């Protein structure tokens, strides 16, 4: 088996393996899976994928009491096969795919006396080179919120739509969307900077909730308060952040001063989103991603991120 180096930071303790997985780590992993509820729990998390599931959702799907579920989750955590991150009041558990692959590959490292081609279909499970070549990076849905959805969130949607094309889908909405649509000067600025603006609209966040709406991975609020309203529930697995920025609609300066403000807003959003799109999403867990997004709210965070 090829050299491996991975580290999983769990809520309970760090689990690390460097190089080939040793017998003790393999025994720990197989013991954790060698129980009916835990095996079904692992299969449930694998269906959910990297976004994971909240503990309450897991309990409901498996039909087990919370105390029983906690016991089994702890066993899988200690084996490094799942990791937990906190989202609000909920703990969200996600499968650790690399650790699970290493565990199963431990059985096949000496497959057919060192001639893995003789192992047929079994060998394909561990042909990571071929798998990596055909894998596509995940596409993340990102929603930008502000009260009127007429300036800041419109800018962010346009910027991420261009610099994150192919890896991110950008959306924007508001709690009280402007009936007049995006500010004309915002659209003019975006168009002058080479953005396509024909699809940009002011819309209510109600259009992005409900069973038919796309599931959001990230929700970023761009104002201090959303007209005194609480954000709608976008699900337990969404990662949220707040990047408060001044509202151009409330700025009453001269035309040159307004132009300066719009330029500064555009530059601030472009810097933040350029850093956001370059984050190593494959190696950061939910808590780490949340921390990095929160850092970007502060000017000093731009230099650190």
C-alpha positions as CSV (number, residue, x, y, z in Angstrom):
1,X,0.0,0.0,0.0
2,X,1.3,3.4,-0.9
3,X,2.5,5.9,1.8
4,X,-0.3,7.7,3.5
5,X,-0.4,10.7,5.8
6,X,-3.7,12.0,7.1
7,X,-4.9,13.7,10.2
8,X,-8.5,13.9,11.5
9,X,-9.3,16.5,14.2
10,X,-12.2,15.2,16.2
11,X,-14.3,16.6,19.1
12,X,-12.9,14.0,21.4
13,X,-9.2,13.6,20.5
14,X,-7.0,13.7,17.4
15,X,-6.6,10.5,15.4
16,X,-3.6,10.3,13.2
17,X,-2.0,7.8,10.9
18,X,1.3,8.4,9.2
19,X,2.5,6.0,6.5
20,X,0.9,2.5,6.4
21,X,-2.0,2.0,8.8
22,X,-0.8,-0.3,11.5
23,X,-2.5,-3.3,13.0
24,X,-3.7,-1.6,16.1
25,X,-5.4,1.2,14.2
26,X,-7.0,-1.3,11.8
27,X,-8.3,-3.4,14.8
28,X,-9.8,-0.2,16.4
29,X,-11.6,0.6,13.1
30,X,-13.0,-2.9,12.5
31,X,-14.1,-3.2,16.1
32,X,-16.0,0.1,15.8
33,X,-17.8,-1.2,12.7
34,X,-18.3,-4.7,14.1
35,X,-21.7,-3.9,15.6
36,X,-25.1,-3.7,13.8
37,X,-26.1,-0.2,14.8
38,X,-22.7,1.3,14.2
39,X,-22.5,-0.3,10.8
40,X,-25.9,1.0,9.8
41,X,-24.9,4.4,11.3
42,X,-21.8,4.5,9.1
43,X,-23.8,3.6,6.0
44,X,-26.3,6.3,6.8
45,X,-23.5,8.9,7.0
46,X,-21.9,7.7,3.8
47,X,-25.3,8.2,2.0
48,X,-25.4,11.8,3.4
49,X,-21.8,12.5,2.1
50,X,-19.3,15.0,3.3
51,X,-21.9,17.5,4.5
52,X,-22.9,15.0,7.2
53,X,-26.0,14.9,9.3
54,X,-27.1,16.4,12.6
55,X,-27.3,14.1,15.5
56,X,-31.0,14.5,15.8
57,X,-31.5,13.5,12.1
58,X,-29.3,10.4,12.6
59,X,-31.3,9.3,15.6
60,X,-34.6,9.8,13.7
61,X,-33.4,7.8,10.7
62,X,-32.0,4.9,12.7
63,X,-34.8,4.9,15.3
64,X,-32.4,4.9,18.3
65,X,-32.5,6.9,21.5
66,X,-30.1,9.9,21.8
67,X,-28.1,8.3,24.6
68,X,-27.6,5.1,22.5
69,X,-26.7,7.1,19.5
70,X,-24.1,9.1,21.5
71,X,-22.4,5.9,22.6
72,X,-22.1,4.5,19.1
73,X,-21.0,7.9,17.6
74,X,-18.2,8.1,20.3
75,X,-16.9,4.7,19.3
76,X,-16.8,5.7,15.6
77,X,-15.1,9.0,16.5
78,X,-12.4,7.3,18.5
79,X,-11.7,5.0,15.5
80,X,-11.3,8.1,13.3
81,X,-14.2,7.1,11.0
82,X,-16.5,10.1,11.7
83,X,-15.9,13.6,12.8
84,X,-18.2,16.1,14.6
85,X,-18.5,19.8,14.2
86,X,-20.8,22.2,16.0
87,X,-23.4,24.2,14.1
88,X,-25.4,26.4,16.4
89,X,-26.9,24.1,19.0
90,X,-26.4,21.0,16.8
91,X,-23.6,18.6,16.4
92,X,-23.1,17.5,12.8
93,X,-21.4,14.3,12.1
94,X,-19.6,13.5,8.8
95,X,-17.9,10.3,7.5
96,X,-14.1,10.4,7.2
97,X,-13.7,8.9,3.8
98,X,-9.9,8.8,3.7
99,X,-9.8,6.9,7.0
100,X,-12.4,4.5,5.9
101,X,-10.6,3.8,2.6
102,X,-7.3,3.2,4.5
103,X,-9.1,0.8,6.8
104,X,-10.5,-1.3,4.0
105,X,-7.3,-1.0,2.0
106,X,-5.5,-2.5,4.9
107,X,-7.0,-5.9,4.0
108,X,-5.9,-5.7,0.4
109,X,-2.4,-4.3,0.6
110,X,-1.0,-7.8,0.1
111,X,-3.7,-8.7,-2.4
112,X,-2.7,-11.7,-4.6
113,X,0.9,-11.8,-3.3
114,X,1.8,-8.3,-4.5
115,X,0.1,-8.7,-7.9
116,X,-3.0,-6.6,-7.4
117,X,-4.2,-7.0,-11.1
118,X,-5.0,-10.6,-10.1
119,X,-7.5,-9.4,-7.6
120,X,-10.0,-8.3,-10.3
121,X,-12.8,-6.0,-9.1
122,X,-11.4,-5.8,-5.6
123,X,-8.4,-4.0,-6.9
124,X,-10.5,-1.3,-8.4
125,X,-11.6,-0.2,-5.0
126,X,-8.1,1.0,-4.2
127,X,-7.1,2.3,-7.6
128,X,-7.0,5.9,-6.3
129,X,-5.0,7.2,-9.2
130,X,-7.7,6.3,-11.7
131,X,-10.4,7.6,-9.3
132,X,-8.7,10.9,-8.8
133,X,-8.3,11.4,-12.5
134,X,-12.0,11.1,-13.1
135,X,-13.2,12.9,-9.9
136,X,-14.6,16.4,-10.3
137,X,-14.3,18.9,-7.5
138,X,-17.5,19.5,-5.6
139,X,-19.7,22.5,-6.6
140,X,-20.8,24.6,-3.6
141,X,-23.9,26.7,-3.5
142,X,-23.3,30.1,-1.8
143,X,-26.1,32.5,-0.9
144,X,-25.5,36.2,-0.1
145,X,-28.1,38.0,2.0
146,X,-28.9,41.6,2.7
147,X,-32.1,43.5,3.4
148,X,-33.0,44.9,0.0
149,X,-30.9,42.6,-2.2
150,X,-30.1,45.6,-4.4
151,X,-26.3,46.4,-4.0
152,X,-23.9,44.4,-1.8
153,X,-25.4,41.0,-2.3
154,X,-25.9,41.6,-6.0
155,X,-22.2,42.5,-6.2
156,X,-21.2,39.4,-4.4
157,X,-23.4,37.2,-6.6
158,X,-21.8,38.7,-9.7
159,X,-18.2,38.4,-8.4
160,X,-18.4,34.9,-7.2
161,X,-20.3,33.9,-10.3
162,X,-17.3,34.9,-12.3
163,X,-14.2,34.0,-10.2
164,X,-15.8,30.8,-8.9
165,X,-17.3,29.6,-12.1
166,X,-17.4,25.8,-12.3
167,X,-16.8,25.3,-8.6
168,X,-19.3,27.7,-7.0
169,X,-22.9,28.6,-7.7
170,X,-23.8,32.1,-6.5
171,X,-27.2,33.3,-5.3
172,X,-28.4,36.4,-3.6
173,X,-31.7,37.4,-1.8
174,X,-33.1,39.7,0.8
175,X,-35.6,39.9,3.6
176,X,-37.3,42.9,2.1
177,X,-36.2,43.0,-1.6
178,X,-36.3,46.2,-3.5
179,X,-39.3,46.6,-5.8
180,X,-37.2,48.7,-8.1
181,X,-34.6,46.0,-8.6
182,X,-30.8,46.4,-8.1
183,X,-29.4,49.9,-7.9
184,X,-28.7,51.1,-11.5
185,X,-25.3,52.4,-10.5
186,X,-24.4,49.0,-9.1
187,X,-25.4,47.4,-12.4
188,X,-23.5,50.0,-14.4
189,X,-20.4,49.4,-12.3
190,X,-20.6,45.6,-12.7
191,X,-21.2,45.9,-16.4
192,X,-18.2,48.3,-16.8
193,X,-16.0,45.7,-15.0
194,X,-17.0,43.0,-17.4
195,X,-19.8,41.2,-15.5
196,X,-22.9,39.8,-17.1
197,X,-25.8,41.6,-15.4
198,X,-28.9,40.5,-17.4
199,X,-29.8,37.8,-14.9
200,X,-29.3,39.8,-11.7
201,X,-32.6,40.4,-9.8
202,X,-33.7,41.6,-6.4
203,X,-35.6,38.7,-4.8
204,X,-36.9,37.5,-1.5
205,X,-35.1,34.8,0.4
206,X,-38.4,32.9,0.4
207,X,-37.6,31.9,-3.2
208,X,-34.6,30.0,-1.9
209,X,-36.3,28.1,0.9
210,X,-38.5,25.1,0.8
211,X,-38.3,21.6,-0.6
212,X,-37.8,22.7,-4.2
213,X,-34.9,25.2,-3.5
214,X,-31.3,24.3,-4.0
215,X,-29.5,23.3,-0.9
216,X,-27.1,25.9,0.3
217,X,-23.6,25.1,1.5
218,X,-22.7,28.6,2.6
219,X,-24.9,31.6,3.6
220,X,-23.2,35.0,4.0
221,X,-25.0,38.0,5.4
222,X,-23.6,41.3,4.2
223,X,-25.4,43.7,6.6
224,X,-25.6,44.1,10.4
225,X,-29.3,43.3,10.6
226,X,-31.8,42.0,8.1
227,X,-34.6,44.5,8.8
228,X,-34.8,43.0,12.3
229,X,-35.7,39.6,10.9
230,X,-34.1,36.3,11.8
231,X,-32.6,34.4,8.8
232,X,-34.7,31.5,7.6
233,X,-33.6,28.0,8.3
234,X,-31.4,26.7,5.5
235,X,-30.7,23.4,7.2
236,X,-28.3,22.1,9.9
237,X,-25.4,21.6,7.5
238,X,-25.1,25.1,6.0
239,X,-22.1,27.1,7.1
240,X,-23.0,30.8,7.9
241,X,-21.0,34.0,8.2
242,X,-21.6,37.7,8.5
243,X,-19.5,40.2,6.6
244,X,-21.2,43.6,7.5
245,X,-20.6,46.2,4.9
246,X,-22.1,49.7,4.4
247,X,-25.3,50.0,2.5
248,X,-24.9,52.2,-0.6
249,X,-28.7,52.8,-0.7
250,X,-28.3,54.7,2.6
251,X,-25.3,56.8,1.5
252,X,-26.2,60.4,0.6
253,X,-22.8,61.7,-0.6
254,X,-22.0,63.4,-3.9
255,X,-21.8,61.3,-7.1
256,X,-18.0,61.0,-6.9
257,X,-18.2,60.0,-3.2
258,X,-20.9,57.4,-4.1
259,X,-18.7,56.0,-6.9
260,X,-15.8,55.8,-4.4
261,X,-17.9,53.8,-2.0
262,X,-19.1,51.4,-4.7
263,X,-15.5,50.9,-5.8
264,X,-14.4,50.2,-2.2
265,X,-17.3,47.7,-1.7
266,X,-16.5,45.9,-4.9
267,X,-12.8,45.7,-3.9
268,X,-13.6,44.4,-0.4
269,X,-15.9,41.7,-1.7
270,X,-13.5,40.7,-4.5
271,X,-10.7,40.3,-2.0
272,X,-12.8,38.3,0.4
273,X,-14.2,36.0,-2.3
274,X,-10.9,35.5,-3.9
275,X,-9.6,34.2,-0.6
276,X,-12.8,32.2,0.0
277,X,-12.5,30.4,-3.4
278,X,-8.9,29.5,-2.7
279,X,-9.5,27.8,0.6
280,X,-8.5,24.1,0.8
281,X,-12.1,22.8,1.1
282,X,-10.9,19.2,0.9
283,X,-8.8,19.4,4.0
284,X,-10.9,21.7,6.3
285,X,-13.7,20.4,8.5
286,X,-16.9,22.4,9.1
287,X,-15.5,24.2,12.2
288,X,-12.3,25.3,10.4
289,X,-14.3,26.5,7.4
290,X,-16.6,28.5,9.7
291,X,-13.6,30.0,11.4
292,X,-12.0,31.1,8.1
293,X,-15.2,32.7,6.9
294,X,-15.6,34.6,10.2
295,X,-12.0,35.8,9.9
296,X,-12.8,37.3,6.5
297,X,-15.3,39.6,8.1
298,X,-12.4,41.6,9.6
299,X,-10.0,43.7,7.5
300,X,-7.1,42.1,9.3
301,X,-8.5,38.7,8.4
302,X,-7.8,39.4,4.8
303,X,-4.1,39.3,5.3
304,X,-4.2,36.1,7.5
305,X,-6.5,34.0,5.5
